[in-house]
Amino acid sequence: MAEAQGLYQKALKTVQKHQMIQRGDTVAAGVSGGADSVAMLDFFYHLRERMPLQITVCHLNHQLRGEESDRDEAFVRELAERYRLPFLGKRVDAAAWAGAGRTASSRAAVRVHAQMRLFMGQSSFVKAPKWSYPPASAPAGRDWRRN
């Protein structure tokens, strides 16, 4: 438990040092269902105890792993419900998109993820000046700490 608290304090210091989040911000948290993104969501959830903050849980199901992708989506949706946070999910057929001869499936998934980010940024549902992805799932070429 002390290790988790130390990680929380380190993340908090980084957020404060780089002024990544301000009081009253809305954060759209990209949650894949993996350990990194779930830990990031948990950090934001507990950060609300220190500062007013709105969080929307966002999940993009690329449908690349069949039922496993669907289970990830269901897990993230249930997590959002447990935290009583809004959930915004989208399904895209990344393999079909890649099948058009444009790029490999994994690269297509990253491009679709970027398209989802653009879609959600223009959505009336999520007015989020701050976007957050854990470093491992950040789209290529993007600084995950900045809008």
Secondary structure, DSSP 4 states (H G I P E B T S, - for coil): -HHHHHHHHHHHHHHHHTT---TT-EEEEE--SSHHHHHHHHHHHHHTTTS--EEEEEEEE--SSTHHHHHHHHHHHHHHHHHT--EEEEE--HHHHHHTTTS-HHHHHHHHHHHHHHHHHT-SS---SEEE--GGGSPTT--TT--
